[in-house]
Amino acid sequence: MNDQELNQLHAAASAIAALQPSQFCFSALVQNGIVPKPDAERLLRQTVQANKTGGPGNQAAADLLAIFLDQVTKFQPPTRQ
């Protein structure tokens, strides 16, 4: 593996390592009602749209964020009694 391939591998690994805990934290905020679901969906939609207009890395991020947006959209908060 050459230096460029190692740098690309490191960049991808770093992005994955940062994205997954961020998704867990964001999900916990929504699930616990700290961030209202409509606000979370709006924020994610804006983030997806902003990244779609960027370079290849941004566009790939938009695709991943769109998957996460779909998961948040499907989430049904428990009913309170």
N, C-alpha and C positions, 0 to 999 in steps of 0.2 A: 504494500500500500504506500503510495507516495504522499508527500506532505499535503498536497491539495486535498486528496481524499481523506486524510486524517483530520484536516481542518473542517471539512464538510461533515464528517462523522461526529466530531466534537460539537459542532454547532447544532446538529440535529439532536444529539443526546442532551445537550444543555436546554434546548427548547422543550423537549419532552419532560425533562426533569422539572422545569419551571411550570409547565402547563398543568400537569396532573394535580399537584397540590393546590394550585390556584382554583382549578375546577372543584375540587373537594371543598375548599373553603367557601367558594361562592355558593355551591349547592347547600352547604350547611347554613349559610346566612338566609337563603330563601326558605329552606325547610323549617327553620326556627322562627320565621316571620320577621326577622330583622330587616331584610330587604324584601319589600312586597313583590310578589311574582310579576305583576304588570311592569313594575320598574325594572326588574331584572331582565325581562324580555325586551323592553325598550332599549336598555343599555346594550344588550347583546346584539340586537338588530343594528344599532348604530355602529357598533364595533365591526360587525361583519361588513356592512356597507363601506365603511372607511377603508378597510383592508382590501376590498375587492378592487379598488382603484390603484393599488400599489404594485410593486414589482412581484416577481414570482414567489418570493418568500411570504409577502403579505397576502397574496392570493391563496396560497396553501394554508395560511393561518385562517383566512376567511372561511375556507372549507371546513376546517376543524372546529372553528367557533360556531358555524352553522349547525354542525352535528350537536354540539353542546346546547345551542339554543333550542333545538328540537327536543332534547331531553328535558330542559327546563319547562318548555311549553307543555309537555305531556305530564309533568309532575302535578299531582293533585294533593293539595295540602289537606291534612286531616281535618274533619269537621270538629268544631269546638262545641261542647255541651254545657 
